[in-house]
Amino acid sequence: MSAGSIRVHGVSKKFRLERNRPSSIKEAILRIGKKSDADDFWVLRDIDLDIEPGSFFGLIGHNGSGKSTLLRLMAGIHRPTTGTIESEGRLSALLELGSGFHPDLTGRENVYLNGAMLGLSRKHMAASMDQIIEFSGIGEFIDEPVKIYSSGMYVRLGFAVAVNVDPELLLVDEVIAVGDEEFQRRCMSHMNKLRAGGTTIVLVSHNTQLMAELCDTLGWLDHGRLMKVGDPADVIEAYLAHVDKGDNTLTTHD
Amino acid sequence: MARSFTLSPTLSPSVRKSMSLIYHFAERESKARYKRSLLGWFWSFMNPLTTVVVYGFVFGVVYGADAPLTDNGNAENFGLYLFTGLIVWSVFTGVVNGSMGWLIGVSDLRKKIYFPTETALLGGAVANAVQTLLEAVVLIAIMIVLANISWTVVFLFVALVQVMLFGLGVGFIVSVFNARYRDTQYLIGILLNVSFFLVPIVYTQQLLDDNDVDGIIRVLLDWNPPALFVEIARDAMYFLEVPQWNRLLAATAWGVITFSIGWIYFRDQSMAISEEP
């Protein structure tokens, strides 16, 4: 396997439903032997997917289709229930608001912490610090605890870190939508620059127009199943056709 | 990655990554301890010093208890007798209680980014070890002043390593339980309070002999792991004797085996922690 590739093979993911989960020891003991399959919810089923090095891959699908879960599995945050995921190369992920930030630490300390989690030395992070601060536009707030940041500042700093650590694989989940127009444009141009430099990018978004513009391959998830993978225009067409068809039956979904 | 290998030929990238995370968590734990305090580390010295003075007063003066004889008869002080035991005991409670907090402290982070969670516990343990070394320095300094010191001081550090391994092993297990059921921390708090009296810290072996405590209870009191660690430290610093080899062996076995079991269990369960709400 070469750097920047992700191979998803026969992956399914099951979560235990929150309401059925025992939260105290007493409850857990009372429940021994009463485990039922109804407690479980399959978020992803039998996903097979190869993402080639240097490609820009997009994931689309309705809310709750499993896009974010698939991204988390790729990032190594959760372990698949069945199947395997292999990825090669330094992986940087921007999965949700405040990705990997500790609220009590300052922005600067969080940058170092993130670097350590990605296996980058303090020296390396110190060298990129100015670039990160500049890119995020955080300014003097870099030395304030991130818990006082606005959601826009969170995302801007998160994105600035994620893209400035020379990732070979970059996973991005919607978040850029939180930033203002100017920041979104900067993100786009930076992602394009990374792609030009050979970084593999996986992006999740509902914005089909944006996805058609950016991605060279799209995958469409529906209720945890990968319905179609291929040319963005074709996949979007199939997805929209499905949405149109399902319009009157929307209530049965949620 | 060629770059990593040239920087550090002996360590694999994943070990280097874990090391820097452990350093980070240790630094954070140490900083958090004396955050917003003017005198900072000064308190590290004050705590054990006041312990010695207060306990020396209560047991020595108020109760008039006779502390066991030391090697050269210079340091018969109940405060010092107690302090040698407390140093070891507080590593155990500090690491076990700490582990639960350290894991909870990073669990939100772990839901958003992958990193080996055990580094948070190991980092906390490093911070605890630094704190403990400061206390050990205080104890050694007092003993030097009282001229009650010998090469057996090395066994103090042996006991500290043993208790650290044991505490981490227990900590690995209870922190996973606590991530699932928060009742665990309260249960552990109570169990630690009870087990404090299974360890000869506020009482002496002599007292057990005098009161004819024997049978299974005496075996339990003499051979439970924290008691072994405390006794070894006491031999090293107070009685200035070489600890019995069978106790040293038993203590080492408790430490290594408990740590190994805890480590394996934690590694097996740690991925599931990111899925806890």
Contacts between the chains, C-beta under 8 A, distances in Angstrom:
chain1	res1	chain2	res2	distance
A	15	B	275	6.7
A	16	B	275	7.8
A	18	B	277	5.9
A	21	B	277	7.5
A	22	B	181	7.7
A	23	B	181	6.9
A	23	B	182	7.9
A	24	B	181	5.6
A	24	B	182	7.8
A	24	B	183	5.3
A	25	B	181	4.8
A	25	B	183	4.8
A	25	B	184	7.3
A	25	B	187	7.6
A	26	B	183	7.7
A	28	B	180	7.9
A	28	B	181	6.5
A	75	B	113	7.3
A	75	B	114	5.8
A	76	B	114	3.8
A	77	B	110	7.5
A	77	B	111	6.7
A	77	B	112	7.2
A	77	B	113	7.0
A	77	B	114	5.2
A	77	B	274	5.3
A	78	B	271	7.2
A	78	B	274	5.8
A	78	B	275	6.0
A	79	B	271	4.5
A	79	B	272	7.8
A	90	B	1	7.8
A	93	B	113	6.6
A	95	B	112	5.8
A	95	B	113	7.6
A	96	B	112	6.3
A	98	B	112	7.2
A	99	B	112	5.0
A	99	B	113	6.3
A	100	B	109	6.1
A	100	B	112	5.0
A	100	B	113	3.4
A	101	B	109	7.7
A	101	B	112	7.9
A	102	B	106	7.9
A	102	B	109	5.7
A	105	B	28	7.5
A	112	B	24	7.1
A	113	B	24	5.9
A	114	B	113	7.4
A	116	B	17	7.0
A	116	B	20	4.4
A	116	B	21	5.0
A	116	B	23	7.9
A	116	B	24	5.2
A	116	B	115	8.0
A	117	B	17	7.6
A	117	B	21	6.7
A	117	B	113	5.7
A	117	B	114	7.6
A	117	B	115	4.3
A	118	B	17	7.9
A	119	B	4	7.7
A	119	B	13	5.7
A	119	B	14	7.5
A	119	B	16	6.8
A	119	B	17	3.9
A	119	B	20	7.9
A	121	B	7	7.8
A	121	B	20	6.9
A	122	B	20	7.2
